[in-house]
Structures are given as structure tokens and as C-alpha cells.
Amino acid sequence: QVQLVESGGGLVQAGGSLRLFCAASGRTFSSYAMGWFRQAPGKEREFVAAIIWSGRKTYYADSVKGRFTISRDNAKNTVYLQMNSLKPEDTAVYYCAAKYQVSTVVPAAWREYDYWGQGTQVTVSS
């Protein structure tokens, strides 16, 4: 099994920034594509960003493109989500997810992922 632990969430004013962290353990980290999803109260789980095992390809939801950046450090078994220009609609629980990867296709659907963290709350005030 792969264990994922998110951190870095908190309360921030609109226009501010946060950096989320996802620490992985259990198997070879570099074998997995990694993704970030979020879920607001009463809403469906939403794709945010994903990165393949090598870090050479990334994919973003239109709602965060240009504001968020996903990156990874395989030596540290860690994935990051840098969030800039935050908006109140970004408020949600953010989840880190891992998918064993056998191709260079970036997975963007939550059903494709094999492992999930517990989530970290991000709240953006107006």
C-alpha cells in the first residue's frame, strides 16, 4: 500500500498564496503519477492538477491554470501544489492521490487513482 499525507493548508485572504505538500511512503514513489483534487461542501470531487512520474508532463484544470503549479521531488518522495492568486471559490478540502503509472498519459479522473490521502483544508476569505 501507498500512504499519502497532505499538509500546508490553512486560512488565507483572497489574492494570497499557499503551498501544499504531499508526503508519500510505502512503495517506489517515482513509479506513480500524482494528482491533486479538491472537494467543497455539497459539491463533487474536482480535479485540480496532475504530474507524471518523471515530472516532464503536467495537466491543470481550467479553473486553476495560470495560478497553480504542481511539482514533485522524487528524492524526497514529495509532491507540491503552489497556489497563487487564491479566490474564495478555491475553498475546499484538498486531496493528494497516487496512480501507478505505466504510460506517459497524465491521469485527470479521480477514478483512475489508486491511493488517497486524508486531505487538508484550504479556506480563502473574501
trRosetta pair geometry for C-beta under 8 A, 3 or more apart (Angstrom, degrees):
i j d omega theta_ij theta_ji phi_ij phi_ji
1 26 5.3 -80 98 -162 55 146
1 27 7.8 -164 95 -25 19 107
1 115 7.1 133 -172 -106 74 126
2 24 6.2 -14 -175 -162 105 102
2 25 7.3 155 -157 80 60 38
2 26 4.3 -173 -112 69 40 135
2 27 5.3 -64 -82 23 93 106
2 32 7.1 76 -114 -67 165 158
2 98 5.2 -78 115 73 153 151
2 114 7.2 78 32 102 124 108
2 115 4.3 -105 72 -37 107 175
3 24 7.1 150 81 -154 54 50
3 25 5.0 -15 59 63 101 89
3 26 5.1 130 7 -37 78 124
3 115 7.6 -109 -79 -177 17 134
4 22 5.8 -8 -168 -172 101 102
4 23 7.3 153 -153 77 50 46
4 24 5.5 -14 -100 -100 74 75
4 96 4.8 -148 168 96 131 113
4 97 7.3 -154 34 -97 175 23
4 98 6.1 -180 -63 -15 132 113
4 115 5.9 135 -12 134 118 108
4 116 6.5 -107 52 156 132 19
4 117 3.6 -97 110 -67 102 92
5 22 7.1 155 76 -153 41 53
5 23 4.9 -17 60 58 96 96
5 96 7.9 0 69 46 15 138
5 117 5.8 161 -92 -138 17 118
5 118 7.1 7 -124 20 59 101
6 9 7.2 43 138 -22 110 109
6 20 6.3 -14 -164 -175 101 107
6 21 6.8 146 -156 82 51 55
6 22 5.3 -20 -96 -97 70 77
6 94 6.5 -174 -173 99 155 89
6 95 6.9 -126 -34 -132 150 33
6 96 4.9 167 -74 -7 103 112
6 117 4.6 122 -21 126 95 152
6 118 6.8 -142 29 59 97 69
6 119 6.1 -16 44 -152 141 11
6 120 4.1 -131 121 -17 116 111
7 20 7.3 157 83 -158 38 63
7 21 4.8 -17 63 61 87 104
7 22 8.0 170 21 -79 66 36
7 23 7.5 15 9 -3 110 105
7 120 6.0 156 -108 -91 18 148
8 18 6.3 133 151 169 96 98
8 19 5.5 -90 -166 98 140 57
8 20 4.2 177 78 -117 130 41
8 21 4.8 123 -27 6 126 83
8 120 6.4 72 54 136 62 163
9 18 6.9 45 -124 173 38 148
9 20 6.4 28 -61 -105 70 99
9 94 6.3 174 -84 34 120 112
9 120 3.5 175 -11 148 127 101
9 121 4.9 139 142 68 144 43
9 122 4.7 -111 -141 -66 98 67
9 123 8.0 78 172 0 100 69
10 18 6.4 179 46 -119 91 130
10 121 7.6 86 -72 92 18 80
10 122 7.1 8 43 -118 36 57
10 123 7.3 -83 136 37 32 84
11 123 4.8 -20 -107 73 72 108
11 124 8.0 168 -156 -83 52 27
11 125 6.8 29 -173 -18 96 109
12 16 4.0 -137 173 85 113 136
12 17 7.2 -135 -167 53 156 20
12 18 5.6 -141 -23 -49 151 108
12 86 5.8 67 98 59 125 155
12 122 7.6 -24 21 -165 107 83
12 123 7.4 148 25 84 61 58
12 124 5.7 -24 75 -109 83 69
12 125 7.4 -170 94 20 33 80
13 16 5.0 96 62 -18 67 124
13 124 7.3 65 178 -162 12 68
13 125 5.4 -46 -112 67 57 92
14 86 6.2 -133 -133 97 43 76
14 87 5.9 36 -136 -125 98 39
14 88 5.9 -35 -82 -41 114 78
14 124 5.7 85 -82 168 63 104
14 125 6.6 -108 -23 90 80 45
14 126 5.2 33 -26 -117 135 47
15 85 6.2 -21 -134 -136 45 51
15 86 6.7 -58 19 53 12 67
16 86 5.5 -29 67 34 65 116
16 124 7.5 -172 49 -131 98 93
17 82 7.3 -6 -169 -177 111 79
17 83 6.1 163 -153 92 62 62
17 84 4.7 -10 -104 -107 106 62
17 85 7.6 21 -79 -14 81 37
17 86 6.7 170 -90 -18 32 106
18 83 4.9 -1 59 59 80 113
18 86 6.7 44 6 -59 97 144
18 122 6.3 -172 64 -129 162 113
19 80 6.2 -16 -174 -166 96 107
19 81 7.1 163 -158 81 50 50
19 82 5.2 -12 -110 -106 87 66
19 83 7.1 -172 -82 22 36 75
20 36 7.2 107 85 -123 144 137
20 80 6.7 147 80 -161 59 52
20 81 4.2 -1 53 54 109 101
20 83 6.9 49 -9 -11 99 113
20 94 5.9 -80 -113 108 161 149
20 96 7.8 -173 145 -63 120 105
20 120 6.4 166 -135 67 110 138
20 122 7.5 -62 -71 -67 121 125
21 78 6.1 -29 -162 -163 92 112
21 79 7.6 138 -162 77 44 50
21 80 6.1 -17 -102 -105 58 72
22 34 6.9 163 88 -169 144 131
22 36 7.7 -153 -34 -87 141 91
22 78 6.6 145 75 -158 54 59
22 79 4.3 -14 59 60 112 95
22 80 7.5 -156 20 -70 80 30
22 81 7.7 56 -14 -10 107 98
22 96 3.5 138 -120 -113 138 157
22 117 6.3 -132 -137 -34 101 152
23 77 6.3 57 -161 111 66 95
23 78 5.5 -21 -98 -101 62 85
24 29 5.0 127 88 -113 129 107
24 32 7.5 -154 -164 56 164 145
24 34 7.8 -113 -48 -100 142 125
24 77 4.8 -128 64 173 83 97
24 78 7.2 -171 13 -82 82 34
24 79 7.3 53 -22 -5 114 98
24 96 8.0 -134 -68 141 93 135
24 98 6.4 98 -119 -72 134 143
25 77 6.5 68 -75 155 58 152
27 31 6.8 -67 135 49 109 127
27 32 7.6 100 90 -35 113 120
28 31 4.6 72 93 -7 104 114
28 32 7.9 159 98 -12 65 89
29 32 6.3 -73 -168 32 42 107
29 74 5.7 171 99 -147 111 73
29 77 4.2 -166 -57 -122 158 80
30 53 5.4 80 174 -175 60 102
30 54 7.9 53 -165 -82 95 46
30 74 4.4 45 -83 -150 98 134
31 53 6.2 -22 -152 -122 11 137
31 100 6.1 -9 135 -139 101 77
31 101 6.6 178 162 42 53 81
32 53 6.2 130 65 -96 25 93
32 98 4.4 -1 176 -168 146 101
32 99 6.1 140 -160 67 85 37
32 100 5.7 -56 -101 -94 78 40
32 101 5.9 127 -144 -4 26 97
33 50 6.3 25 165 179 109 107
33 51 6.8 -179 -159 90 73 44
33 52 5.1 -38 -108 -123 98 47
33 53 5.9 -73 -69 -45 58 70
33 98 7.3 147 79 -157 48 52
33 99 4.8 -19 62 65 97 98
33 100 8.0 28 19 112 78 5
33 101 4.2 103 -23 -67 94 129
33 106 6.8 167 -153 -136 138 53
33 107 5.5 124 102 20 148 105
34 50 6.8 173 94 -151 44 64
34 51 5.5 -8 61 58 88 90
34 70 7.7 -173 99 178 100 126
34 72 6.1 128 36 -85 141 133
34 79 4.4 -146 143 -86 157 156
34 96 6.9 -18 -169 -169 102 92
34 97 7.0 149 -159 82 55 53
34 98 5.7 -22 -104 -102 71 68
34 99 7.7 -173 -78 23 27 74
35 47 7.1 -51 -178 -142 127 87
35 48 7.5 137 173 55 81 79
35 49 6.7 178 -152 95 64 47
35 50 3.9 -19 -101 -101 91 90
35 51 7.6 174 -81 19 50 60
35 96 7.5 148 83 -160 48 47
35 97 4.6 -20 65 65 95 103
35 98 7.8 -174 23 -75 75 26
35 99 7.1 33 -3 -4 112 109
35 107 6.5 -88 -50 89 136 92
35 108 7.4 161 -123 -114 138 37
35 110 7.9 -154 107 -102 145 60
35 113 6.2 -110 39 -81 127 135
36 48 4.2 -55 103 71 95 123
36 49 4.9 18 43 51 107 85
36 50 7.4 -156 21 -71 63 51
36 70 6.3 -160 2 -99 120 121
36 79 7.7 -165 -55 132 96 126
36 81 5.0 60 -72 -77 162 144
36 94 6.1 -8 -170 -173 103 103
36 95 7.1 150 -157 79 53 49
36 96 6.2 -28 -101 -101 68 56
36 97 7.4 175 -85 19 20 85
37 45 5.4 21 165 177 130 100
37 46 6.3 155 -164 77 79 42
37 47 5.8 -47 -108 -104 85 39
37 48 5.8 179 -105 2 25 95
37 94 7.3 159 85 -155 41 55
37 95 4.8 -18 66 62 90 101
37 97 6.1 34 0 -11 111 127
37 110 5.5 52 -94 -95 157 112
38 45 7.4 163 84 -154 28 61
38 46 5.4 -26 66 63 77 96
38 48 5.4 72 -8 -53 100 124
38 90 7.7 -39 166 -168 172 61
38 92 3.8 82 171 106 111 143
38 93 6.5 160 -154 79 68 43
38 94 4.8 -28 -97 -99 91 65
38 95 6.9 174 -87 15 36 77
38 122 7.6 -52 -128 39 127 121
39 43 6.4 -176 -162 84 63 86
39 44 7.2 -95 -125 137 91 25
39 45 4.6 -38 -80 -100 110 65
39 46 6.7 156 -84 12 52 79
39 92 5.6 150 67 -171 25 111
39 93 5.4 -19 60 57 83 94
39 95 7.1 26 1 -9 102 117
39 119 7.9 -56 38 -122 104 141
40 43 4.4 32 65 32 89 128
40 46 7.9 10 2 5 88 126
40 91 6.2 76 -114 99 110 75
40 92 4.2 -77 -66 -98 72 93
40 93 7.8 167 -83 14 33 68
43 46 7.1 -11 136 -32 118 114
43 92 7.8 -70 64 -112 127 115
45 95 7.6 -26 -145 29 115 136
45 110 5.3 25 115 -46 131 167
46 61 7.0 35 160 -96 98 164
46 92 7.5 -74 41 -140 116 169
47 50 7.4 -35 -166 -32 109 107
47 61 5.3 151 101 -66 83 113
47 108 5.1 49 -155 -178 159 79
47 109 7.1 -62 -66 -93 133 28
47 110 6.7 -147 -72 -46 84 84
48 60 7.4 -28 157 -146 50 68
48 61 5.6 -68 -130 6 28 121
48 64 5.8 29 -159 11 78 157
48 68 6.7 -59 172 115 102 168
48 81 7.2 24 124 -139 136 143
48 94 7.2 -1 -17 -136 161 98
49 58 6.7 -6 -172 -175 99 102
49 59 6.8 164 -153 86 54 53
49 60 4.9 -9 -104 -105 88 72
49 61 7.0 -95 -59 3 58 80
49 64 6.7 -89 -51 91 102 139
49 68 5.8 -138 -44 119 139 126
49 69 7.9 124 -141 -176 164 12
49 70 4.0 177 137 -36 134 131
49 81 6.4 150 50 -120 135 107
50 58 6.9 165 85 -154 50 58
50 59 5.0 -3 54 54 94 98
50 70 6.9 112 40 82 4 171
50 106 4.9 139 100 179 119 100
50 107 5.9 -149 -161 71 159 59
50 108 5.8 -130 2 -88 141 62
51 55 5.8 8 174 -117 120 54
51 57 7.1 157 -149 89 54 54
51 58 5.0 -16 -98 -103 80 82
51 59 7.9 -171 -71 21 42 68
51 70 4.9 -155 -38 123 116 120
51 71 7.0 120 -85 -114 164 17
51 72 5.5 -178 105 -17 146 117
51 79 7.0 175 46 -138 128 115
51 106 7.3 -21 -109 -130 14 110
52 55 7.0 -129 71 -39 68 17
52 56 6.5 -37 64 51 116 74
52 57 4.7 37 6 57 122 99
52 58 7.8 -126 4 -71 75 43
52 101 6.2 139 -153 -159 79 163
52 104 5.8 21 -142 -151 163 59
52 105 7.9 137 -94 74 122 22
52 106 5.7 -96 -53 -91 94 77
53 74 7.9 55 179 -92 69 130
53 101 5.0 -156 -35 61 112 141
54 57 7.6 58 65 12 97 78
54 104 7.9 -19 20 -120 120 95
55 58 7.9 2 -166 -57 52 95
55 71 6.9 38 -143 -155 116 61
55 72 5.2 -142 -88 51 108 101
55 74 7.6 -121 -30 -30 119 105
56 104 7.9 -33 74 -149 114 113
57 104 6.3 98 8 176 147 92
57 106 5.4 -134 126 -57 114 115
58 70 5.6 166 -142 64 123 106
58 106 6.9 104 -157 -117 16 150
59 106 4.2 148 -9 120 127 149
59 108 5.7 -81 114 -79 141 113
60 64 5.5 -121 -176 84 110 93
60 65 4.4 138 104 -87 129 77
60 68 6.4 160 -135 73 125 103
60 70 7.5 180 -83 0 91 110
61 64 5.2 61 67 22 91 97
61 65 6.9 -141 90 -35 41 85
62 65 5.6 -37 -138 3 34 121
63 89 7.8 -103 -174 119 126 122
64 67 5.4 -105 -167 62 61 103
64 68 4.1 -4 165 12 117 124
64 83 7.7 -60 -152 -124 119 88
64 90 7.7 95 -96 -109 102 108
65 68 7.6 -52 -81 42 21 85
67 83 6.9 23 140 -158 93 60
67 84 5.3 -145 -168 72 68 76
67 85 4.7 -102 -131 60 110 109
67 86 7.7 138 171 -75 128 42
68 81 6.2 -11 -168 -173 110 91
68 82 6.6 155 -157 83 54 57
68 83 5.2 -10 -106 -105 89 66
68 84 7.2 -177 -79 25 40 70
69 80 8.0 4 105 109 82 98
69 81 7.4 159 79 -156 45 45
69 82 4.4 -5 56 55 96 108
69 84 7.9 28 -1 1 97 106
70 79 7.0 -5 -169 -179 93 101
70 80 7.0 159 -153 85 47 59
70 81 5.5 -15 -100 -102 73 72
70 82 7.9 -159 -71 23 27 73
71 79 7.3 168 89 -157 42 59
71 80 4.9 -10 62 57 87 106
71 82 7.3 25 8 -6 109 106
72 78 6.9 170 -152 95 62 50
72 79 4.7 -25 -101 -105 89 73
72 80 7.0 -175 -82 16 38 76
73 76 4.3 19 109 34 116 108
73 77 7.8 -34 94 19 76 20
73 78 5.1 4 54 61 98 94
73 79 8.0 -170 24 -80 63 33
73 80 7.6 45 -5 -15 96 109
74 77 7.1 32 -164 -77 38 42
79 96 6.3 145 69 -142 125 121
81 94 7.2 -137 63 176 155 144
83 86 5.7 53 143 -79 108 101
83 90 7.0 136 -171 -178 135 150
83 122 7.4 29 56 -147 169 152
86 90 5.1 -105 -157 50 84 151
86 122 7.8 -131 -143 169 138 119
86 124 4.6 -150 146 -112 115 136
87 90 5.1 114 60 -11 68 100
87 124 6.1 88 101 121 22 155
88 91 5.9 -18 -178 -14 54 114
88 124 5.0 -152 -101 99 37 100
88 125 6.9 21 -100 -151 94 13
88 126 4.7 -20 -58 -58 132 97
89 124 7.8 -37 34 65 31 131
90 122 6.5 -57 135 121 93 126
90 124 5.1 56 63 -3 98 144
91 122 6.3 -153 -129 105 43 75
91 123 5.2 35 -130 -129 104 49
91 124 5.0 -131 -61 29 86 81
92 122 6.2 6 57 57 57 97
93 119 4.2 20 170 178 111 134
93 120 7.0 150 -158 69 69 24
93 121 5.5 -38 -101 -94 72 61
93 122 7.5 153 -107 19 22 74
94 119 6.3 145 71 -153 37 75
94 120 5.5 -28 60 63 92 79
94 121 7.8 157 14 -104 78 12
94 122 5.5 42 -17 -7 117 118
95 116 5.7 -9 179 -161 124 100
95 117 5.7 175 -158 60 70 86
95 118 7.9 -153 -120 90 86 16
95 119 4.8 -39 -82 -91 79 83
96 116 7.3 145 84 -156 53 51
96 117 4.2 40 53 4 93 131
97 110 6.9 -159 -75 -138 172 74
97 113 4.0 1 166 -170 125 160
97 115 6.6 156 -157 85 59 54
97 116 5.2 -16 -103 -100 83 70
97 117 7.3 -119 -66 6 46 80
98 113 6.5 113 67 -162 28 100
98 114 6.2 -52 97 60 75 89
98 115 4.4 -6 53 59 101 107
98 116 7.9 -154 21 -65 72 33
99 107 5.1 1 46 36 165 157
99 112 5.7 7 -113 131 148 88
99 113 4.6 -97 -64 -116 98 60
99 114 5.5 127 -115 2 52 90
99 115 7.9 -166 -67 26 40 75
100 114 5.9 22 -3 -2 87 151
101 107 7.7 -138 -99 -12 96 115
107 112 4.3 -147 -162 109 128 145
107 113 6.7 153 122 -65 141 76
108 112 7.7 56 49 27 33 140
109 112 4.7 95 74 -10 88 107
110 113 5.9 -52 -164 20 47 114
113 116 6.8 92 121 -66 125 84
117 120 8.0 -12 121 -20 130 86
